[in-house]
């Protein structure tokens, strides 16, 4: 990865530790972005590698994952490469312990998600099993009638609407062609909070979009006040509200 900020860096920093990025890609860029940003900012989202990943290692004995080339933190043995699933129709997601665990994380998050973004995934025919798992978990979500689905894709709107119509509830979806026009990038680290304020309390927030930086240091400095705000809530043992009351406002 280049030393300059990439879309992976913005994506990782746009979310909090409560969030999950689920990816079908084998490439290591998302994990690399997570690692290099976590050195500066500890609060990063979880990642689920649904088809495995070339940089992820696993200790099957202790059921611990990490970076390939590293050792298990329990038994100290070198981690084995995670299994990679190939583009065939029948992938058997439950056969491998690592893959099964990654899908379990996604099912859990989908069953309670309030804002779902689908970034560049076309749900191909070879992923029929994956689509059914996603749809089943989403239908189990008791808040889906209030939740929002956002598609980021360059395909025609009509094509995307046809592909994902089973997931939509009324008009609770949007389509963007650029990640920087997405809700998560308009409200970094606060997307669910901002969406809830706008739709449930009729108090929309002003957008706070990511600028496009030339260095990672600039990106980290811009996001730092939000991290400090989250840390302050954690230290006080108070649930994070997303937009704290200013000192001159009534509590």
N, C-alpha and C positions, 0 to 999 in steps of 0.2 A: 504494500500500500504506500502511496506517496505521503510525504510529511504534511501536506496540506489537508484541510478537512475534506472528507468524502461524504457521499450521501449516507454511508453506513454510520459515520460519526454523528451526523445530525439525527439520524433515526434513533440511535442508542441514547443520546442525550435528551431527546424529546420526551422520553418515557421515564417512569419511576420504577422502584423495585416491586411495586404491586402489579406491574404490567408484564406481559409476555409477548415476545416476538417469536412466532412459529415460522420456520422456513423449510422449504423443500430443497434448497440448494446445498450442494456438497462443498462448495468453495469455502475457504477459511476467512473471507474478508469480514463478515459480520462478527465472528468471534475475535478476530484481531482488533477490530474497532472497539469491541467491548473491553478487551484486555488493556489497550493503551489508554482508553478514557477512564477506566476504573483505577488506574494508577494515580489519577488526579481527583476524580469524583467517584466516591464509593457507591453512590446510589444509582445503580444501573438496572435495567429490566432483566428478567430471566429470559433464556432462549431455549426453544425446543427445536431440535434438528430432526425433522420428521422422516427424512430419508437417510439419516446419518450424516457424517461430516469428516472430511479428510484430516482435520486438525484435532478432532476429539478422540481422546483415549478413554478406555473403560477398564475397571477391575471388576470382573464378573463375580469373583468370590465375595468381595465386600460391597458390591453394587455402588461403586464410587466412580464418578467421571471426572475428567480433567483434560489437560492439554497433552497431546501425544508427545512422547519424549520425557514426560515427567513420571513420577512414581506415585503409587497409591499412598495416601496419607495414613493408612492403617497398617497395611502389610509391607509397605516399602518396595513392593515389586513394580516393575515398569508396566505402565498402562498399555493395554492392547488396543489396536485400531478399532474404532467403532464400525459396525457393519454398514455397508452402503446398499441402498435399495435402488435397483435399476428400473428404467421406464418400461415395465411390463404391466399388463392389466391386473394380474393377481400378485400382490406384493406381500400378503400375509403379515400385517403389521404387528400381530401378537406373538410371532414366532421368536423374535429376538428380544432379550430382556431390556436392552438399552432402548431400542425403537419403541417397545411397548410402553416404557416409562415416559418417553417423550410425548407420545400420543395421549397418555393419561394426564399429563400436565395441560395439554391443549384442551382436552375435553372438560377438565375442571374449570378452566378459565372461560371457555365458551358458554358454559352453563350459567355463568353469573356476569358476563361482560355487559358493560353499558355503552361502550363505543368500540365497534369492530371495524378495522381498516384492512382491506384486501388489496395488497400492493403487487400488481403485475402478475397475478396468478389467474390463469384462464380455465382451471379445472378441466384438463384434457380428458379424453376418453380413457386413457391409460390410468387415470387417477379416479376411476369410478368408485372404488372402495373408499378412498379418502373423502370424496365428496359426501358419501352417505354418512360417514362418521361425523363430519363437520355439521351436516344438516341435522342429524339426530341430536347432537349436543346443543346446537343452537335452539332447536325446538323445545328442549328441556329448560331453557332459560326463562324464568318466570317474569323477568323484566323486559323481555324482547319487544313488547308492544310500546315501550317508551324509549328503547335503545335506538342507536343510530348505526347504520352501516355505511362506510365510505369506501368507494372504489377508486384506486389510483391506477389508471391504465390508459394506453393510447388507442385502444380499440374503439369502434363506433359505439355510441351510447346504446343504440338498439340491440347490438350484439351483447353488450354487458348486461343489459336489463333482462334479456332472454336467458342468459347463462345463470344469473343469480336471483331470478324472480322468486324461487322457492324460499329464499332467505328473507325477502323483504316483507315488512309489515306496513301496509298502506304506503305512504310516501316517505317513510323514514330511511331514506338513503340519498347519497349524493355521489357524483362522479367528477373526478378531477384527472387531468392529464399530466400534472406536475406535482411532485411531492411537496414542493414549497407552497403550493396552494391548498394543501390539506389542513384539516383541523388541528392535527397534532403539531404541525409546523407553525400554524397561526398562534397556537397556545401551548408552547413547549412545556412539558411536565405538568400542565394544568388542563389538558383537553377535556377530561371527564368533568372536572370541576366547572369549567367554563360552559360546557354543554348543559350541565344540570342547572346552572344559574339562569341560562337563557331559556330553557324549555320548561323547567319546573317552577322557577320563581319569577319568571318574566323580568329578569334583571341581567340582560346580556352584558358581557364584559367587552371592553375595547380590545381589539386584536393586539397581540404582542409578538409579531412574527420574527422568526430567525432572520437576522441579517446574513449575508453571504460573506464569510470571513476568508482571509488569505492564510491565516495560521491557526493551528489548534489552540495556541495560547490565547488568542483573541476570543475564540469560541468558548474556552473554559472560563475566561474572565467575565464574559457576558452572562453565562449561566450560573456563575458563583453565587449571586444574591439569592437565587431560588433555592440552591442547595443549602445555604445558610438558614433560610427560612424553614426548610424541612427539618434541618438539624435542631433548630430551636424548639420546634414542636416535639420532636422525639425526646430531647433532653428534659422537657417539662412533663413528658408522659401524657401529652394531650393529643387526641386524634387530629390529624392534619385536615384543615378545612379547605385548603386551596387558596383562599383569599382572606387573610386575617383582618380583623377589625382594626382600623387605624387608631392610634392612641387618643385622638380627639373625638372619636365616635363613642356612642353609648354601647356598653357591653350587653 
